[in-house]
Amino acid sequence: MKLSRFFEDLMAVYKAEIDDLKSDSEGKNILKARLREKAEQLPLLLPMMESNPEMLASAFHQGFIFLNPLALEALTAKEQASLPAWKTLIAAVRLEPWAEPLAKVVQTEAAGDRFLVTAAVLEYLLRGAQSRRAGSAADANDDADNDEHDEESDDRENGDLDGQYGRHGRDDGDDGDDYDLGEAGADWLAEQGFDRKD
């Protein structure tokens, strides 16, 4: 997916804003409470709509239903000036019922229509990033599980974990639980009256 410079720059700031809202200083997840506060503050934030849209867009976090993701995918490559009007996206995006009153507040401003499109695209990008991250984490877990299985198979083939024991009843594997010969020699020399080397 190719992002326009507008959305590339704005997405980083929007993600940081959402991350900032997620937890308090003690690390507790307080996103819902902070989103409610943000929604209450929305009329006071309207002057920032064009200069810092991420500040207002966070009030709409999880407030969009994406009916046609391809339509939003196409918008991610557009610059702010070429974004369509909000009403042209009716077939592609809907607002959650709780977000509709917020949208009416925003649409009282001249830039409100374009702002809603921007907020929808930001939320679409954020959800996509979270999905990709979740998918990558699942893939990494699968890879780690496969690596562990491969190592165990290698160990079985190469003599470790095979139940075979070498001389003196010690495990013949190289898993670190063997008795150290250097240490054994040092112990024997100490028993014979020699000083230990450090």
RABELMO-V273115 format. One record per residue. N is the residue number from 1. RES is the residue in one letter. SS is DSSP state (H for helix, E for strand, C for the rest). D_FIRST is the distance of its C-alpha to the first C-alpha in whole Angstrom. Layout:
n=N res=RES ss=SS d_first=D_FIRST
n=N res=RES ss=SS d_first=D_FIRST
This chain:
n=1 res=M ss=C d_first=0
n=2 res=K ss=C d_first=4
n=3 res=L ss=C d_first=6
n=4 res=S ss=C d_first=10
n=5 res=R ss=H d_first=13
n=6 res=F ss=H d_first=14
n=7 res=F ss=H d_first=12
n=8 res=E ss=H d_first=11
n=9 res=D ss=H d_first=15
n=10 res=L ss=H d_first=16
n=11 res=M ss=H d_first=13
n=12 res=A ss=H d_first=15
n=13 res=V ss=H d_first=19
n=14 res=Y ss=H d_first=18
n=15 res=K ss=H d_first=17
n=16 res=A ss=H d_first=21
n=17 res=E ss=H d_first=22
n=18 res=I ss=H d_first=22
n=19 res=D ss=H d_first=23
n=20 res=D ss=H d_first=26
n=21 res=L ss=H d_first=27
n=22 res=K ss=H d_first=27
n=23 res=S ss=E d_first=30
n=24 res=D ss=C d_first=33
n=25 res=S ss=C d_first=35
n=26 res=E ss=C d_first=36
n=27 res=G ss=C d_first=33
n=28 res=K ss=C d_first=33
n=29 res=N ss=E d_first=31
n=30 res=I ss=C d_first=31
n=31 res=L ss=H d_first=28
n=32 res=K ss=H d_first=30
n=33 res=A ss=H d_first=33
n=34 res=R ss=H d_first=31
n=35 res=L ss=H d_first=29
n=36 res=R ss=H d_first=32
n=37 res=E ss=H d_first=33
n=38 res=K ss=H d_first=30
n=39 res=A ss=H d_first=31
n=40 res=E ss=H d_first=34
n=41 res=Q ss=H d_first=33
n=42 res=L ss=H d_first=31
n=43 res=P ss=H d_first=34
n=44 res=L ss=H d_first=34
n=45 res=L ss=H d_first=31
n=46 res=L ss=H d_first=30
n=47 res=P ss=H d_first=31
n=48 res=M ss=H d_first=28
n=49 res=M ss=C d_first=26
n=50 res=E ss=C d_first=25
n=51 res=S ss=C d_first=25
n=52 res=N ss=C d_first=24
n=53 res=P ss=H d_first=22
n=54 res=E ss=H d_first=21
n=55 res=M ss=H d_first=25
n=56 res=L ss=H d_first=25
n=57 res=A ss=H d_first=21
n=58 res=S ss=H d_first=23
n=59 res=A ss=H d_first=25
n=60 res=F ss=H d_first=23
n=61 res=H ss=C d_first=22
n=62 res=Q ss=C d_first=21
n=63 res=G ss=C d_first=23
n=64 res=F ss=E d_first=20
n=65 res=I ss=E d_first=20
n=66 res=F ss=E d_first=17
n=67 res=L ss=C d_first=19
n=68 res=N ss=C d_first=16
n=69 res=P ss=H d_first=12
n=70 res=L ss=H d_first=11
n=71 res=A ss=H d_first=13
n=72 res=L ss=H d_first=11
n=73 res=E ss=H d_first=8
n=74 res=A ss=H d_first=9
n=75 res=L ss=H d_first=11
n=76 res=T ss=C d_first=8
n=77 res=A ss=C d_first=8
n=78 res=K ss=C d_first=12
n=79 res=E ss=C d_first=15
n=80 res=Q ss=H d_first=17
n=81 res=A ss=H d_first=20
n=82 res=S ss=H d_first=18
n=83 res=L ss=C d_first=17
n=84 res=P ss=C d_first=19
n=85 res=A ss=C d_first=22
n=86 res=W ss=H d_first=22
n=87 res=K ss=H d_first=24
n=88 res=T ss=H d_first=22
n=89 res=L ss=H d_first=20
n=90 res=I ss=C d_first=23
n=91 res=A ss=C d_first=22
n=92 res=A ss=C d_first=18
n=93 res=V ss=E d_first=19
n=94 res=R ss=E d_first=23
n=95 res=L ss=E d_first=24
n=96 res=E ss=C d_first=26
n=97 res=P ss=H d_first=30
n=98 res=W ss=H d_first=30
n=99 res=A ss=H d_first=27
n=100 res=E ss=H d_first=29
n=101 res=P ss=H d_first=32
n=102 res=L ss=H d_first=30
n=103 res=A ss=H d_first=28
n=104 res=K ss=H d_first=31
n=105 res=V ss=H d_first=32
n=106 res=V ss=H d_first=29
n=107 res=Q ss=C d_first=29
n=108 res=T ss=C d_first=33
n=109 res=E ss=C d_first=31
n=110 res=A ss=C d_first=30
n=111 res=A ss=C d_first=26
n=112 res=G ss=H d_first=26
n=113 res=D ss=H d_first=24
n=114 res=R ss=H d_first=22
n=115 res=F ss=H d_first=22
n=116 res=L ss=H d_first=21
n=117 res=V ss=H d_first=18
n=118 res=T ss=H d_first=17
n=119 res=A ss=H d_first=18
n=120 res=A ss=H d_first=16
n=121 res=V ss=H d_first=13
n=122 res=L ss=H d_first=14
n=123 res=E ss=H d_first=15
n=124 res=Y ss=H d_first=12
n=125 res=L ss=H d_first=10
n=126 res=L ss=H d_first=13
n=127 res=R ss=H d_first=14
n=128 res=G ss=H d_first=11
n=129 res=A ss=H d_first=11
n=130 res=Q ss=H d_first=15
n=131 res=S ss=H d_first=14
n=132 res=R ss=H d_first=12
n=133 res=R ss=H d_first=15
n=134 res=A ss=H d_first=18
n=135 res=G ss=H d_first=17
n=136 res=S ss=H d_first=17
n=137 res=A ss=H d_first=20
n=138 res=A ss=H d_first=21
n=139 res=D ss=H d_first=21
n=140 res=A ss=H d_first=22
n=141 res=N ss=H d_first=25
n=142 res=D ss=H d_first=25
n=143 res=D ss=H d_first=25
n=144 res=A ss=H d_first=28
n=145 res=D ss=H d_first=30
n=146 res=N ss=H d_first=30
n=147 res=D ss=H d_first=31
n=148 res=E ss=H d_first=34
n=149 res=H ss=H d_first=35
n=150 res=D ss=H d_first=35
n=151 res=E ss=H d_first=37
n=152 res=E ss=H d_first=39
n=153 res=S ss=H d_first=40
n=154 res=D ss=H d_first=40
n=155 res=D ss=H d_first=43
n=156 res=R ss=H d_first=45
n=157 res=E ss=H d_first=45
n=158 res=N ss=C d_first=46
n=159 res=G ss=C d_first=48
n=160 res=D ss=C d_first=47
n=161 res=L ss=C d_first=47
n=162 res=D ss=C d_first=50
n=163 res=G ss=C d_first=53
n=164 res=Q ss=C d_first=55
n=165 res=Y ss=E d_first=57
n=166 res=G ss=C d_first=58
n=167 res=R ss=H d_first=61
n=168 res=H ss=H d_first=63
n=169 res=G ss=H d_first=61
n=170 res=R ss=C d_first=57
n=171 res=D ss=E d_first=54
n=172 res=D ss=C d_first=53
n=173 res=G ss=C d_first=49
n=174 res=D ss=C d_first=48
n=175 res=D ss=C d_first=46
n=176 res=G ss=C d_first=48
n=177 res=D ss=C d_first=51
n=178 res=D ss=C d_first=53
n=179 res=Y ss=C d_first=56
n=180 res=D ss=C d_first=56
n=181 res=L ss=H d_first=59
n=182 res=G ss=H d_first=59
n=183 res=E ss=H d_first=60
n=184 res=A ss=H d_first=62
n=185 res=G ss=H d_first=64
n=186 res=A ss=H d_first=64
n=187 res=D ss=H d_first=65
n=188 res=W ss=H d_first=68
n=189 res=L ss=H d_first=69
n=190 res=A ss=H d_first=69
n=191 res=E ss=H d_first=72
n=192 res=Q ss=C d_first=74
n=193 res=G ss=C d_first=74
n=194 res=F ss=C d_first=72
n=195 res=D ss=C d_first=70
n=196 res=R ss=C d_first=66
n=197 res=K ss=C d_first=63
n=198 res=D ss=C d_first=61
